[in-house]
Amino acid sequence: MDCFSFKAFSSFSNETITIKGKQFFILKMIGRGGSSKVYQVLDHKKQLFAVKYVDLEEADAQTVESYKNEIEHLNHLQQYSDQIIKLYDYEITNSYIYMLMECGNLDLNTWLRNRQTVNPLERKFFWKNMLEAVHTIHKHGSGLSLVVSIRCGHIFSVLVV
């Protein structure tokens, strides 16, 4: 099974990535930072996911270990809260990490910037869910930070990084 090479990535929508034998079609890049990129992908059933790709080619042992810890903590937190972004699968090699995750529609910061006002019920909903997620992370995680994401239908979730 051939894995897609991100070094040869182009903006064409016919590019694919294979994670543990399952093929995904890359739609677009939705985030980047450090040595990682996040792509919006579709599976063969046309279900939407996010794939976090981490380039380990030039990463030192401590950086590789921190990414592995991120996966371990995210996996561990799945059982405690629906507000944590779902990690469905992952693949680790010596040169890359793929993390197949739930794909939020947009981040809370973008959602807030695109609105004139936030009504009190929405504010209360997001605040409550964010506090629940933070509580879960503090109770069951360690040294993790958050990125707030909104799923379809204003269902709130948190990506732990």
MARTOR-162057 format. One record per atom (N, C-alpha, C): residue in one letter; x, y, z; residue number from 1. Coordinates in nm, 2 decimals. Each point is the difference from the previous one (the first is absolute). Last residue first. Example, Ala and Ser with C-alpha at 12.3 -4.5 7.8 and 13.67 -1.06 7.14 Angstrom:
<s <1.28 -0.22 0.71> 2>
<s <0.09 0.11 0.00> 2>
<s <-0.08 0.11 0.08> 2>
<a <0.03 -0.57 -0.01> 1>
<a <-0.09 0.12 0.00> 1>
<a <0.09 0.12 0.00> 1>
% end
This chain:
<v <-0.46 2.02 2.16> 161>
<v <0.13 -0.01 -0.06> 161>
<v <0.11 0.02 0.10> 161>
<v <-0.57 -0.10 -0.08> 160>
<v <0.11 0.01 0.09> 160>
<v <0.13 -0.02 -0.07> 160>
<l <-0.52 0.17 -0.13> 159>
<l <0.12 -0.08 -0.04> 159>
<l <0.11 0.03 0.10> 159>
<v <-0.56 0.03 0.05> 158>
<v <0.13 0.06 0.02> 158>
<v <0.11 -0.10 -0.05> 158>
<s <-0.57 0.13 -0.08> 157>
<s <0.10 -0.10 0.03> 157>
<s <0.14 0.07 0.01> 157>
<f <-0.59 0.08 -0.07> 156>
<f <0.13 0.05 0.04> 156>
<f <0.10 -0.12 0.02> 156>
<i <-0.46 0.10 -0.31> 155>
<i <0.05 -0.09 0.10> 155>
<i <0.15 0.04 0.02> 155>
<h <-0.32 0.20 -0.32> 154>
<h <0.05 0.07 0.12> 154>
<h <0.04 -0.09 0.11> 154>
<g <-0.13 -0.13 -0.46> 153>
<g <-0.11 0.01 0.10> 153>
<g <0.05 0.07 0.13> 153>
<c <0.39 -0.22 -0.26> 152>
<c <-0.13 0.03 -0.06> 152>
<c <-0.11 0.02 0.11> 152>
<r <0.47 0.08 0.19> 151>
<r <-0.04 -0.10 -0.09> 151>
<r <-0.14 0.05 -0.06> 151>
<i <0.44 0.26 0.23> 150>
<i <-0.14 -0.01 0.00> 150>
<i <-0.04 -0.10 -0.11> 150>
<s <0.46 0.12 0.34> 149>
<s <-0.06 -0.03 -0.13> 149>
<s <-0.15 -0.01 0.01> 149>
<v <0.49 0.17 0.28> 148>
<v <-0.14 -0.02 0.01> 148>
<v <-0.06 -0.01 -0.15> 148>
<v <0.47 -0.12 0.26> 147>
<v <-0.04 0.07 -0.12> 147>
<v <-0.15 -0.02 0.00> 147>
<l <0.40 -0.07 0.42> 146>
<l <-0.13 -0.01 -0.08> 146>
<l <0.00 0.08 -0.12> 146>
<s <0.40 -0.27 0.34> 145>
<s <-0.07 0.13 -0.03> 145>
<s <-0.12 -0.03 -0.09> 145>
<l <0.32 -0.29 0.39> 144>
<l <-0.06 0.01 -0.13> 144>
<l <-0.07 0.14 -0.02> 144>
<g <0.23 -0.25 0.40> 143>
<g <0.08 0.09 -0.09> 143>
<g <-0.05 0.02 -0.14> 143>
<s <-0.23 -0.39 0.24> 142>
<s <0.11 0.07 0.06> 142>
<s <0.08 0.09 -0.10> 142>
<g <-0.51 -0.29 0.13> 141>
<g <0.11 0.02 -0.09> 141>
<g <0.11 0.08 0.07> 141>
<h <-0.43 -0.12 0.20> 140>
<h <0.05 -0.12 -0.06> 140>
<h <0.12 0.02 -0.10> 140>
<k <-0.22 0.36 0.26> 139>
<k <-0.02 -0.12 0.09> 139>
<k <0.07 -0.12 -0.06> 139>
<h <0.00 0.41 -0.24> 138>
<h <0.08 0.02 0.13> 138>
<h <-0.01 -0.13 0.09> 138>
<i <-0.25 0.01 -0.41> 137>
<i <0.14 0.00 -0.03> 137>
<i <0.08 0.01 0.13> 137>
<t <-0.47 0.04 0.04> 136>
<t <0.04 -0.14 -0.04> 136>
<t <0.15 -0.01 -0.03> 136>
<h <-0.18 0.43 0.09> 135>
<h <0.00 -0.09 0.12> 135>
<h <0.04 -0.14 -0.03> 135>
<v <-0.05 0.29 -0.36> 134>
<v <0.12 0.04 0.08> 134>
<v <0.01 -0.08 0.12> 134>
<a <-0.39 -0.05 -0.26> 133>
<a <0.12 -0.06 -0.07> 133>
<a <0.13 0.03 0.08> 133>
<e <-0.40 0.19 0.15> 132>
<e <-0.01 -0.14 0.02> 132>
<e <0.13 -0.07 -0.06> 132>
<l <-0.06 0.46 -0.06> 131>
<l <0.04 -0.03 0.13> 131>
<l <0.00 -0.15 0.03> 131>
<m <-0.16 0.15 -0.42> 130>
<m <0.15 0.02 0.01> 130>
<m <0.04 -0.03 0.14> 130>
<n <-0.46 -0.02 -0.08> 129>
<n <0.07 -0.11 -0.06> 129>
<n <0.15 0.02 0.00> 129>
<k <-0.26 0.35 0.18> 128>
<k <-0.03 -0.12 0.07> 128>
<k <0.08 -0.12 -0.06> 128>
<w <0.00 0.41 -0.24> 127>
<w <0.08 0.01 0.13> 127>
<w <-0.01 -0.13 0.08> 127>
<f <-0.26 0.04 -0.39> 126>
<f <0.14 -0.02 -0.03> 126>
<f <0.09 0.00 0.12> 126>
<f <-0.47 0.08 0.05> 125>
<f <0.02 -0.13 -0.05> 125>
<f <0.15 -0.03 -0.02> 125>
<k <-0.14 0.44 0.12> 124>
<k <-0.01 -0.10 0.11> 124>
<k <0.03 -0.14 -0.04> 124>
<r <-0.02 0.33 -0.33> 123>
<r <0.11 0.03 0.08> 123>
<r <0.00 -0.10 0.12> 123>
<e <-0.37 -0.01 -0.29> 122>
<e <0.12 -0.05 -0.06> 122>
<e <0.12 0.01 0.09> 122>
<l <-0.39 0.20 0.15> 121>
<l <-0.01 -0.15 0.01> 121>
<l <0.11 -0.06 -0.07> 121>
<p <-0.03 0.48 0.00> 120>
<p <0.03 -0.06 0.13> 120>
<p <-0.01 -0.15 0.00> 120>
<n <0.12 0.24 -0.47> 119>
<n <-0.11 0.01 0.10> 119>
<n <0.04 -0.08 0.13> 119>
<v <0.32 0.26 -0.35> 118>
<v <-0.03 -0.13 0.04> 118>
<v <-0.11 0.00 0.11> 118>
<t <0.17 0.34 -0.44> 117>
<t <-0.03 -0.02 0.14> 117>
<t <-0.01 -0.15 0.03> 117>
<q <0.16 0.15 -0.42> 116>
<q <-0.01 0.13 0.06> 116>
<q <-0.02 -0.01 0.15> 116>
<r <0.27 -0.37 -0.32> 115>
<r <-0.13 0.04 0.06> 115>
<r <0.00 0.14 0.06> 115>
<n <0.38 -0.26 -0.19> 114>
<n <-0.10 0.01 -0.10> 114>
<n <-0.14 0.04 0.05> 114>
<r <0.37 -0.09 0.29> 113>
<r <0.04 0.12 -0.08> 113>
<r <-0.10 0.02 -0.11> 113>
<l <-0.05 -0.38 0.28> 112>
<l <-0.03 0.13 0.07> 112>
<l <0.03 0.12 -0.08> 112>
<w <0.10 -0.43 -0.18> 111>
<w <-0.15 0.01 0.02> 111>
<w <-0.03 0.14 0.07> 111>
<t <0.45 -0.13 -0.04> 110>
<t <-0.05 0.04 -0.13> 110>
<t <-0.15 0.03 0.01> 110>
<n <0.21 -0.17 0.39> 109>
<n <0.05 0.13 -0.03> 109>
<n <-0.06 0.05 -0.14> 109>
<l <-0.08 -0.45 0.14> 108>
<l <-0.09 0.10 0.07> 108>
<l <0.05 0.14 -0.03> 108>
<d <0.08 -0.37 -0.38> 107>
<d <0.04 0.02 0.14> 107>
<d <-0.08 0.11 0.06> 107>
<l <-0.18 -0.35 -0.38> 106>
<l <0.08 0.12 0.02> 106>
<l <0.04 0.01 0.14> 106>
<n <-0.20 -0.40 -0.16> 105>
<n <-0.03 0.09 -0.11> 105>
<n <0.08 0.12 0.00> 105>
<g <0.18 -0.48 0.19> 104>
<g <-0.09 0.11 0.04> 104>
<g <-0.03 0.09 -0.12> 104>
<c <0.16 -0.53 0.03> 103>
<c <0.02 0.13 -0.06> 103>
<c <-0.10 0.10 0.04> 103>
<e <0.24 -0.47 0.21> 102>
<e <-0.12 0.07 -0.03> 102>
<e <0.03 0.13 -0.06> 102>
<m <0.40 -0.34 -0.05> 101>
<m <-0.09 0.06 0.10> 101>
<m <-0.13 0.05 -0.05> 101>
<l <0.50 -0.29 -0.08> 100>
<l <-0.13 0.02 -0.06> 100>
<l <-0.10 0.04 0.10> 100>
<m <0.56 0.03 -0.06> 99>
<m <-0.11 -0.01 0.09> 99>
<m <-0.13 0.02 -0.07> 99>
<y <0.55 -0.13 -0.12> 98>
<y <-0.13 0.04 -0.04> 98>
<y <-0.10 -0.02 0.11> 98>
<i <0.57 0.06 -0.06> 97>
<i <-0.11 -0.04 0.08> 97>
<i <-0.13 0.05 -0.07> 97>
<y <0.56 -0.11 -0.16> 96>
<y <-0.12 0.08 0.01> 96>
<y <-0.10 -0.06 0.10> 96>
<s <0.45 -0.18 -0.09> 95>
<s <0.01 0.13 -0.08> 95>
<s <-0.13 0.08 0.01> 95>
<n <0.08 -0.44 0.21> 94>
<n <0.12 0.08 0.03> 94>
<n <0.00 0.14 -0.07> 94>
<t <-0.48 -0.21 0.10> 93>
<t <0.12 -0.06 -0.06> 93>
<t <0.12 0.08 0.05> 93>
<i <-0.57 -0.07 0.12> 92>
<i <0.13 0.06 0.03> 92>
<i <0.11 -0.08 -0.07> 92>
<e <-0.57 0.11 0.01> 91>
<e <0.11 -0.09 -0.06> 91>
<e <0.13 0.08 0.03> 91>
<y <-0.57 -0.01 0.17> 90>
<y <0.13 0.06 -0.03> 90>
<y <0.10 -0.10 -0.05> 90>
<d <-0.58 0.11 0.12> 89>
<d <0.11 -0.09 -0.03> 89>
<d <0.13 0.08 -0.01> 89>
<y <-0.42 0.20 0.15> 88>
<y <-0.05 -0.13 -0.04> 88>
<y <0.11 -0.10 -0.03> 88>
<l <-0.11 0.44 0.32> 87>
<l <0.11 -0.05 -0.07> 87>
<l <-0.04 -0.14 -0.04> 87>
<k <-0.30 0.46 0.14> 86>
<k <0.02 -0.15 -0.01> 86>
<k <0.13 -0.03 -0.08> 86>
<i <-0.11 0.45 0.32> 85>
<i <0.00 -0.05 -0.14> 85>
<i <0.03 -0.15 -0.01> 85>
<i <-0.23 0.21 0.43> 84>
<i <0.13 -0.02 -0.05> 84>
<i <-0.01 -0.06 -0.14> 84>
<q <-0.38 0.07 0.29> 83>
<q <0.06 0.13 -0.05> 83>
<q <0.14 -0.01 -0.05> 83>
<d <-0.26 -0.35 0.21> 82>
<d <-0.04 0.01 -0.14> 82>
<d <0.05 0.14 -0.06> 82>
<s <0.22 -0.31 0.42> 81>
<s <-0.08 0.12 -0.04> 81>
<s <-0.03 0.00 -0.15> 81>
<y <0.25 -0.36 0.25> 80>
<y <-0.05 0.08 0.11> 80>
<y <-0.09 0.12 -0.05> 80>
<q <0.25 -0.34 -0.26> 79>
<q <-0.10 -0.07 0.08> 79>
<q <-0.07 0.09 0.10> 79>
<q <0.36 0.14 -0.29> 78>
<q <-0.12 -0.03 -0.08> 78>
<q <-0.11 -0.06 0.09> 78>
<l <0.47 0.12 0.13> 77>
<l <-0.11 0.09 0.03> 77>
<l <-0.13 -0.04 -0.07> 77>
<h <0.41 -0.25 -0.08> 76>
<h <-0.04 -0.02 0.14> 76>
<h <-0.13 0.09 0.03> 76>
<n <0.22 0.06 -0.42> 75>
<n <-0.06 -0.14 0.01> 75>
<n <-0.06 -0.02 0.14> 75>
<l <0.26 0.38 -0.05> 74>
<l <-0.13 0.02 -0.08> 74>
<l <-0.07 -0.13 0.00> 74>
<h <0.43 -0.01 0.19> 73>
<h <-0.10 0.08 0.08> 73>
<h <-0.13 0.01 -0.07> 73>
<e <0.34 -0.22 -0.24> 72>
<e <-0.03 -0.08 0.12> 72>
<e <-0.11 0.08 0.09> 72>
<i <0.19 0.22 -0.37> 71>
<i <-0.09 -0.10 -0.05> 71>
<i <-0.05 -0.08 0.12> 71>
<e <0.32 0.32 0.09> 70>
<e <-0.12 0.07 -0.04> 70>
<e <-0.10 -0.11 -0.04> 70>
<n <0.43 -0.14 0.09> 69>
<n <-0.07 0.03 0.12> 69>
<n <-0.14 0.06 -0.03> 69>
<k <0.30 -0.07 -0.35> 68>
<k <-0.05 -0.13 0.05> 68>
<k <-0.08 0.02 0.12> 68>
<y <0.23 0.37 -0.16> 67>
<y <-0.11 -0.03 -0.09> 67>
<y <-0.07 -0.13 0.04> 67>
<s <0.38 0.13 0.24> 66>
<s <-0.11 0.09 0.03> 66>
<s <-0.12 -0.03 -0.09> 66>
<e <0.41 -0.23 -0.08> 65>
<e <-0.07 -0.05 0.12> 65>
<e <-0.12 0.09 0.04> 65>
<v <0.27 0.13 -0.36> 64>
<v <-0.07 -0.12 -0.04> 64>
<v <-0.08 -0.05 0.12> 64>
<t <0.29 0.36 0.08> 63>
<t <-0.11 0.04 -0.07> 63>
<t <-0.09 -0.12 -0.04> 63>
<q <0.41 -0.09 0.21> 62>
<q <-0.09 0.07 0.10> 62>
<q <-0.13 0.04 -0.08> 62>
<a <0.36 -0.18 -0.25> 61>
<a <-0.07 -0.10 0.08> 61>
<a <-0.10 0.06 0.09> 61>
<d <0.10 0.28 -0.43> 60>
<d <0.09 -0.06 0.10> 60>
<d <-0.08 -0.10 0.08> 60>
<a <-0.10 0.16 -0.53> 59>
<a <-0.03 0.01 0.14> 59>
<a <0.09 -0.07 0.09> 59>
<e <-0.04 0.04 -0.50> 58>
<e <0.11 0.08 0.07> 58>
<e <-0.03 0.02 0.15> 58>
<e <-0.29 -0.28 -0.27> 57>
<e <0.13 -0.02 -0.07> 57>
<e <0.11 0.08 0.08> 57>
<l <-0.50 -0.05 0.07> 56>
<l <0.10 -0.04 0.10> 56>
<l <0.14 0.00 -0.06> 56>
<d <-0.51 0.22 -0.10> 55>
<d <0.12 -0.04 -0.06> 55>
<d <0.11 -0.02 0.11> 55>
<v <-0.56 -0.03 0.00> 54>
<v <0.12 0.06 0.07> 54>
<v <0.12 -0.06 -0.07> 54>
<y <-0.57 0.07 -0.08> 53>
<y <0.13 -0.05 -0.05> 53>
<y <0.11 0.06 0.07> 53>
<k <-0.56 -0.07 0.06> 52>
<k <0.12 0.08 0.04> 52>
<k <0.12 -0.08 -0.04> 52>
<v <-0.53 0.00 -0.17> 51>
<v <0.12 -0.07 0.02> 51>
<v <0.11 0.09 0.04> 51>
<a <-0.57 -0.02 0.00> 50>
<a <0.12 0.08 0.00> 50>
<a <0.11 -0.10 0.01> 50>
<f <-0.52 -0.08 -0.21> 49>
<f <0.10 -0.02 0.11> 49>
<f <0.11 0.11 -0.01> 49>
<l <-0.52 -0.18 -0.23> 48>
<l <0.10 0.10 0.02> 48>
<l <0.08 -0.02 0.12> 48>
<q <-0.28 -0.34 -0.35> 47>
<q <0.00 0.05 0.13> 47>
<q <0.12 0.10 0.02> 47>
<k <-0.14 -0.29 -0.39> 46>
<k <-0.02 0.14 0.00> 46>
<k <-0.02 0.06 0.14> 46>
<k <0.13 -0.46 -0.13> 45>
<k <-0.15 0.02 0.03> 45>
<k <-0.04 0.15 0.00> 45>
<h <0.46 -0.14 -0.06> 44>
<h <-0.08 -0.06 -0.11> 44>
<h <-0.15 0.01 0.02> 44>
<d <0.29 0.37 0.26> 43>
<d <0.02 -0.14 -0.02> 43>
<d <-0.08 -0.05 -0.12> 43>
<l <0.22 0.50 0.10> 42>
<l <-0.12 -0.08 -0.01> 42>
<l <0.04 -0.14 -0.02> 42>
<v <0.24 0.49 0.22> 41>
<v <0.00 -0.12 -0.09> 41>
<v <-0.14 -0.07 0.00> 41>
<q <0.34 0.46 0.16> 40>
<q <-0.14 -0.05 0.00> 40>
<q <0.00 -0.11 -0.10> 40>
<y <0.45 0.15 0.28> 39>
<y <-0.08 0.00 -0.12> 39>
<y <-0.14 -0.05 0.02> 39>
<v <0.47 0.22 0.26> 38>
<v <-0.12 -0.07 0.02> 38>
<v <-0.08 0.02 -0.13> 38>
<k <0.55 0.01 0.19> 37>
<k <-0.11 0.06 -0.09> 37>
<k <-0.12 -0.08 0.03> 37>
<s <0.53 0.08 0.25> 36>
<s <-0.13 -0.07 -0.03> 36>
<s <-0.09 0.08 -0.09> 36>
<s <0.43 0.12 0.23> 35>
<s <0.03 -0.11 -0.10> 35>
<s <-0.13 -0.07 -0.04> 35>
<g <-0.06 0.48 0.18> 34>
<g <0.12 -0.08 0.03> 34>
<g <0.03 -0.10 -0.11> 34>
<g <-0.46 0.16 -0.07> 33>
<g <0.08 0.05 0.10> 33>
<g <0.12 -0.09 0.04> 33>
<r <-0.52 0.06 -0.30> 32>
<r <0.15 -0.03 0.00> 32>
<r <0.06 0.06 0.11> 32>
<g <-0.52 -0.12 -0.27> 31>
<g <0.08 0.06 0.11> 31>
<g <0.15 -0.04 -0.02> 31>
<i <-0.35 -0.12 -0.31> 30>
<i <-0.09 0.09 0.09> 30>
<i <0.08 0.05 0.12> 30>
<m <0.04 -0.22 -0.55> 29>
<m <0.07 0.02 0.13> 29>
<m <-0.08 0.10 0.09> 29>
<k <-0.24 -0.33 -0.37> 28>
<k <0.07 0.13 0.01> 28>
<k <0.08 0.00 0.14> 28>
<l <-0.21 -0.40 -0.22> 27>
<l <-0.08 0.12 -0.06> 27>
<l <0.08 0.13 0.01> 27>
<i <0.12 -0.56 -0.02> 26>
<i <0.03 0.13 0.06> 26>
<i <-0.08 0.11 -0.07> 26>
<f <-0.10 -0.54 0.08> 25>
<f <0.02 0.10 -0.11> 25>
<f <0.02 0.13 0.07> 25>
<f <0.10 -0.53 0.17> 24>
<f <-0.08 0.12 0.02> 24>
<f <0.04 0.10 -0.11> 24>
<q <0.04 -0.57 0.15> 23>
<q <0.03 0.11 -0.09> 23>
<q <-0.09 0.12 0.03> 23>
<k <0.21 -0.45 0.28> 22>
<k <-0.12 0.07 -0.03> 22>
<k <0.03 0.13 -0.08> 22>
<g <0.33 -0.31 0.20> 21>
<g <-0.07 -0.06 -0.11> 21>
<g <-0.13 0.06 -0.04> 21>
<k <0.29 0.19 0.35> 20>
<k <-0.03 -0.14 0.03> 20>
<k <-0.09 -0.07 -0.10> 20>
<i <0.04 0.46 -0.15> 19>
<i <0.03 -0.02 0.14> 19>
<i <-0.05 -0.14 0.04> 19>
<t <0.10 0.33 -0.46> 18>
<t <-0.04 -0.13 0.05> 18>
<t <0.05 -0.01 0.14> 18>
<i <-0.13 0.41 -0.38> 17>
<i <0.09 -0.05 0.10> 17>
<i <-0.06 -0.13 0.05> 17>
<t <-0.04 0.34 -0.48> 16>
<t <-0.06 -0.09 0.11> 16>
<t <0.11 -0.02 0.10> 16>
<e <-0.17 0.35 -0.43> 15>
<e <0.11 -0.05 0.08> 15>
<e <-0.06 -0.09 0.11> 15>
<n <-0.24 0.28 -0.33> 14>
<n <0.01 -0.15 -0.03> 14>
<n <0.11 -0.06 0.08> 14>
<s <-0.11 0.48 -0.02> 13>
<s <-0.09 -0.08 0.09> 13>
<s <0.00 -0.15 -0.02> 13>
<f <0.40 0.39 -0.07> 12>
<f <-0.10 -0.07 -0.08> 12>
<f <-0.08 -0.09 0.10> 12>
<s <0.39 0.29 0.09> 11>
<s <-0.13 0.05 0.04> 11>
<s <-0.11 -0.08 -0.08> 11>
<s <0.48 -0.22 0.13> 10>
<s <-0.04 0.12 -0.08> 10>
<s <-0.14 0.03 0.04> 10>
<f <0.45 -0.31 0.20> 9>
<f <-0.14 0.05 0.01> 9>
<f <-0.02 0.12 -0.09> 9>
<a <0.40 -0.29 0.11> 8>
<a <-0.05 0.02 -0.13> 8>
<a <-0.14 0.05 -0.01> 8>
<k <0.21 -0.09 0.41> 7>
<k <0.10 0.08 -0.06> 7>
<k <-0.04 0.03 -0.15> 7>
<f <-0.24 -0.30 0.29> 6>
<f <-0.04 0.14 0.01> 6>
<f <0.10 0.10 -0.06> 6>
<s <-0.13 -0.53 -0.12> 5>
<s <0.11 0.09 0.05> 5>
<s <-0.05 0.14 0.00> 5>
<f <-0.28 -0.49 0.06> 4>
<f <0.02 0.13 -0.07> 4>
<f <0.12 0.08 0.05> 4>
<c <-0.02 -0.54 0.03> 3>
<c <-0.05 0.11 0.07> 3>
<c <0.02 0.13 -0.08> 3>
<d <-0.06 -0.55 -0.13> 2>
<d <0.08 0.13 -0.02> 2>
<d <-0.07 0.11 0.08> 2>
<m <0.01 -0.57 0.03> 1>
<m <-0.08 0.12 0.00> 1>
<m <0.09 0.12 0.00> 1>
% end
